[in-house]
Amino acid sequence: MQYSLGPILYYWEKNQMDVFYQAAANSRADIIYLGETVCSKRRALGFKDWLTMARSLAEQGKKVVLSTMSLLEAPSELGMLKRYCDNGDFMVEANDVAAIELLYQHSLPFTVGPAINCYNAQTIKFLLGKGMVRWVMPVELSRDWLKKVLLSCDALNIRDKFETEVFGYGYIPLAYSARCFTARSENKTKDKCGLCCIHFPNGRLVRSQEEQSLFVINGVQTQSGYCYNLVNDLASMKGLVDVVRLSPLSLETLSIVDTFKEADLQNNSQAMPLDSRECNGYWHNIAGLNMAQPLV
């Protein structure tokens, strides 16, 4: 299997992102996704900066994909989307249907991101007709669901037409809204947010009245309160998954790429201890915040 670094989902300072991607260039990640996918007001890096970084990573042997916004709310965001789709050098991850249509119009191959509701073989066949070459499975689906979908793809003779990528580590992106929850939590309006999300480099944790880690709010994005970690479930991905995605949380994520790769090589011969704030429930078709034993 290959391992990817998903786009950074949080608002980091430019220097922090530069340091991260300089280190990522020397990491064991095979694929690196670049771009702002959550909020267009986060402009620490502009389009030209992303392209410069993409070229640098590609020169160092990485496969680079440019990720688009998951929720378009203004004409300016559509204009930026067109620039991403017409970049001329790198594959694009479409996180919105508008991106799929633009890429189709330009006859460009693309990755379908996890924000696209693609739940069955018929939808996959439709997207293949648009130019999809890699499908990132929606984060809430299970191994059983994936297995059934891929069996249906076999029946349609399309199984070998695309790669399957699964979100394997990080706080799971669950939902998007026109409202900025981080601004609201700071008693600010969305229009006058002051970019306060930069003070929460891994999002802002929300606990229940029982003090359970329930959600992480990240601007307009709601994430899981527990960190998803499928490192002990890699063996159950064999024959189903081509790429495992790790969502960047800090420089430490690069060492976690090593952990996943080593676990893969050892075929999960020994389960690794996980933190009490980690989960793998969705992969096992149970409540997402639960932790289940590895599948055999």
CORZICOR-V28644 format. One record per residue. N is the residue number from 1. RES is the residue in three letters. PSI is psi in degrees with one decimal (none if undefined). Layout:
n=N res=RES psi=PSI
n=N res=RES psi=PSI
This chain:
n=1 res=MET psi=153.7
n=2 res=GLN psi=160.2
n=3 res=TYR psi=133.6
n=4 res=SER psi=153.2
n=5 res=LEU psi=116.0
n=6 res=GLY psi=172.3
n=7 res=PRO psi=147.6
n=8 res=ILE psi=123.3
n=9 res=LEU psi=-5.5
n=10 res=TYR psi=170.5
n=11 res=TYR psi=105.7
n=12 res=TRP psi=153.1
n=13 res=GLU psi=151.7
n=14 res=LYS psi=-43.7
n=15 res=ASN psi=-40.0
n=16 res=GLN psi=-40.7
n=17 res=MET psi=-39.1
n=18 res=ASP psi=-44.9
n=19 res=VAL psi=-42.2
n=20 res=PHE psi=-48.8
n=21 res=TYR psi=-26.1
n=22 res=GLN psi=-40.8
n=23 res=ALA psi=-36.5
n=24 res=ALA psi=-31.0
n=25 res=ALA psi=-28.1
n=26 res=ASN psi=8.1
n=27 res=SER psi=178.2
n=28 res=ARG psi=9.9
n=29 res=ALA psi=138.9
n=30 res=ASP psi=-37.1
n=31 res=ILE psi=138.4
n=32 res=ILE psi=124.0
n=33 res=TYR psi=134.8
n=34 res=LEU psi=146.8
n=35 res=GLY psi=162.0
n=36 res=GLU psi=123.3
n=37 res=THR psi=-7.5
n=38 res=VAL psi=-52.3
n=39 res=CYS psi=124.8
n=40 res=SER psi=-12.1
n=41 res=LYS psi=-13.3
n=42 res=ARG psi=101.1
n=43 res=ARG psi=33.3
n=44 res=ALA psi=-35.3
n=45 res=LEU psi=132.2
n=46 res=GLY psi=179.2
n=47 res=PHE psi=-45.2
n=48 res=LYS psi=-34.6
n=49 res=ASP psi=-43.1
n=50 res=TRP psi=-41.7
n=51 res=LEU psi=-42.3
n=52 res=THR psi=-43.8
n=53 res=MET psi=-39.8
n=54 res=ALA psi=-44.2
n=55 res=ARG psi=-39.3
n=56 res=SER psi=-44.9
n=57 res=LEU psi=-38.8
n=58 res=ALA psi=-38.5
n=59 res=GLU psi=-24.0
n=60 res=GLN psi=15.6
n=61 res=GLY psi=6.6
n=62 res=LYS psi=145.4
n=63 res=LYS psi=125.0
n=64 res=VAL psi=136.8
n=65 res=VAL psi=136.4
n=66 res=LEU psi=123.3
n=67 res=SER psi=138.7
n=68 res=THR psi=169.3
n=69 res=MET psi=147.8
n=70 res=SER psi=-16.9
n=71 res=LEU psi=109.7
n=72 res=LEU psi=130.3
n=73 res=GLU psi=-4.3
n=74 res=ALA psi=154.2
n=75 res=PRO psi=-34.1
n=76 res=SER psi=-33.5
n=77 res=GLU psi=-34.0
n=78 res=LEU psi=-38.7
n=79 res=GLY psi=-41.4
n=80 res=MET psi=-38.2
n=81 res=LEU psi=-41.5
n=82 res=LYS psi=-36.8
n=83 res=ARG psi=-40.3
n=84 res=TYR psi=-46.8
n=85 res=CYS psi=-24.3
n=86 res=ASP psi=31.3
n=87 res=ASN psi=-23.9
n=88 res=GLY psi=-9.3
n=89 res=ASP psi=-36.3
n=90 res=PHE psi=148.1
n=91 res=MET psi=152.4
n=92 res=VAL psi=139.8
n=93 res=GLU psi=116.0
n=94 res=ALA psi=117.1
n=95 res=ASN psi=9.5
n=96 res=ASP psi=149.2
n=97 res=VAL psi=-30.0
n=98 res=ALA psi=-39.4
n=99 res=ALA psi=-40.8
n=100 res=ILE psi=-45.0
n=101 res=GLU psi=-42.1
n=102 res=LEU psi=-42.6
n=103 res=LEU psi=-36.4
n=104 res=TYR psi=-42.8
n=105 res=GLN psi=-30.5
n=106 res=HIS psi=4.5
n=107 res=SER psi=43.3
n=108 res=LEU psi=137.1
n=109 res=PRO psi=151.1
n=110 res=PHE psi=165.1
n=111 res=THR psi=137.2
n=112 res=VAL psi=118.7
n=113 res=GLY psi=171.5
n=114 res=PRO psi=-13.4
n=115 res=ALA psi=-11.9
n=116 res=ILE psi=130.2
n=117 res=ASN psi=89.8
n=118 res=CYS psi=103.5
n=119 res=TYR psi=-0.5
n=120 res=ASN psi=169.6
n=121 res=ALA psi=-32.4
n=122 res=GLN psi=-39.7
n=123 res=THR psi=-39.9
n=124 res=ILE psi=-42.7
n=125 res=LYS psi=-42.2
n=126 res=PHE psi=-45.1
n=127 res=LEU psi=-32.8
n=128 res=LEU psi=-38.6
n=129 res=GLY psi=-23.6
n=130 res=LYS psi=-17.8
n=131 res=GLY psi=7.3
n=132 res=MET psi=137.4
n=133 res=VAL psi=-14.3
n=134 res=ARG psi=136.2
n=135 res=TRP psi=120.9
n=136 res=VAL psi=114.8
n=137 res=MET psi=136.6
n=138 res=PRO psi=139.1
n=139 res=VAL psi=-23.7
n=140 res=GLU psi=0.1
n=141 res=LEU psi=158.3
n=142 res=SER psi=172.3
n=143 res=ARG psi=-42.4
n=144 res=ASP psi=-41.8
n=145 res=TRP psi=-45.0
n=146 res=LEU psi=-43.3
n=147 res=LYS psi=-42.8
n=148 res=LYS psi=-40.6
n=149 res=VAL psi=-43.9
n=150 res=LEU psi=-32.3
n=151 res=LEU psi=-39.5
n=152 res=SER psi=-35.0
n=153 res=CYS psi=-36.4
n=154 res=ASP psi=-43.5
n=155 res=ALA psi=-28.7
n=156 res=LEU psi=1.8
n=157 res=ASN psi=39.7
n=158 res=ILE psi=3.8
n=159 res=ARG psi=-33.3
n=160 res=ASP psi=10.1
n=161 res=LYS psi=-6.0
n=162 res=PHE psi=161.6
n=163 res=GLU psi=152.1
n=164 res=THR psi=127.6
n=165 res=GLU psi=140.5
n=166 res=VAL psi=135.4
n=167 res=PHE psi=117.4
n=168 res=GLY psi=-11.5
n=169 res=TYR psi=137.3
n=170 res=GLY psi=178.7
n=171 res=TYR psi=124.1
n=172 res=ILE psi=126.9
n=173 res=PRO psi=113.2
n=174 res=LEU psi=-38.4
n=175 res=ALA psi=160.2
n=176 res=TYR psi=150.2
n=177 res=SER psi=155.4
n=178 res=ALA psi=-17.4
n=179 res=ARG psi=140.8
n=180 res=CYS psi=109.6
n=181 res=PHE psi=-31.7
n=182 res=THR psi=-44.4
n=183 res=ALA psi=-43.5
n=184 res=ARG psi=-39.1
n=185 res=SER psi=-18.5
n=186 res=GLU psi=12.2
n=187 res=ASN psi=38.4
n=188 res=LYS psi=156.2
n=189 res=THR psi=161.5
n=190 res=LYS psi=-40.2
n=191 res=ASP psi=-23.4
n=192 res=LYS psi=49.3
n=193 res=CYS psi=-21.5
n=194 res=GLY psi=16.7
n=195 res=LEU psi=41.8
n=196 res=CYS psi=-15.6
n=197 res=CYS psi=-15.9
n=198 res=ILE psi=-17.0
n=199 res=HIS psi=-3.8
n=200 res=PHE psi=78.3
n=201 res=PRO psi=-12.4
n=202 res=ASN psi=29.1
n=203 res=GLY psi=173.9
n=204 res=ARG psi=120.5
n=205 res=LEU psi=136.1
n=206 res=VAL psi=124.8
n=207 res=ARG psi=153.3
n=208 res=SER psi=174.6
n=209 res=GLN psi=-21.4
n=210 res=GLU psi=10.5
n=211 res=GLU psi=24.4
n=212 res=GLN psi=137.7
n=213 res=SER psi=107.3
n=214 res=LEU psi=-53.7
n=215 res=PHE psi=163.4
n=216 res=VAL psi=125.1
n=217 res=ILE psi=136.4
n=218 res=ASN psi=80.1
n=219 res=GLY psi=-124.3
n=220 res=VAL psi=-0.5
n=221 res=GLN psi=135.5
n=222 res=THR psi=129.7
n=223 res=GLN psi=169.8
n=224 res=SER psi=148.6
n=225 res=GLY psi=-21.4
n=226 res=TYR psi=150.2
n=227 res=CYS psi=123.5
n=228 res=TYR psi=134.7
n=229 res=ASN psi=109.4
n=230 res=LEU psi=24.4
n=231 res=VAL psi=-32.3
n=232 res=ASN psi=2.7
n=233 res=ASP psi=10.8
n=234 res=LEU psi=-36.6
n=235 res=ALA psi=-34.1
n=236 res=SER psi=-4.6
n=237 res=MET psi=-13.5
n=238 res=LYS psi=131.6
n=239 res=GLY psi=-7.1
n=240 res=LEU psi=-39.3
n=241 res=VAL psi=133.0
n=242 res=ASP psi=-33.5
n=243 res=VAL psi=133.9
n=244 res=VAL psi=127.4
n=245 res=ARG psi=132.4
n=246 res=LEU psi=127.3
n=247 res=SER psi=122.2
n=248 res=PRO psi=131.6
n=249 res=LEU psi=-29.4
n=250 res=SER psi=-177.0
n=251 res=LEU psi=-27.3
n=252 res=GLU psi=-25.5
n=253 res=THR psi=-30.1
n=254 res=LEU psi=-34.3
n=255 res=SER psi=-27.8
n=256 res=ILE psi=-29.8
n=257 res=VAL psi=-43.7
n=258 res=ASP psi=-43.0
n=259 res=THR psi=-44.8
n=260 res=PHE psi=-43.9
n=261 res=LYS psi=-41.4
n=262 res=GLU psi=-40.3
n=263 res=ALA psi=-38.2
n=264 res=ASP psi=-46.0
n=265 res=LEU psi=-35.3
n=266 res=GLN psi=1.0
n=267 res=ASN psi=36.4
n=268 res=ASN psi=43.7
n=269 res=SER psi=-22.4
n=270 res=GLN psi=125.4
n=271 res=ALA psi=139.3
n=272 res=MET psi=141.0
n=273 res=PRO psi=136.3
n=274 res=LEU psi=155.9
n=275 res=ASP psi=153.6
n=276 res=SER psi=-16.2
n=277 res=ARG psi=26.1
n=278 res=GLU psi=158.2
n=279 res=CYS psi=165.6
n=280 res=ASN psi=20.5
n=281 res=GLY psi=-43.5
n=282 res=TYR psi=-42.1
n=283 res=TRP psi=-28.2
n=284 res=HIS psi=9.4
n=285 res=ASN psi=36.6
n=286 res=ILE psi=-178.8
n=287 res=ALA psi=132.2
n=288 res=GLY psi=-33.3
n=289 res=LEU psi=0.8
n=290 res=ASN psi=162.5
n=291 res=MET psi=124.3
n=292 res=ALA psi=159.2
n=293 res=GLN psi=150.4
n=294 res=PRO psi=144.2
n=295 res=LEU psi=147.6
n=296 res=VAL psi=none
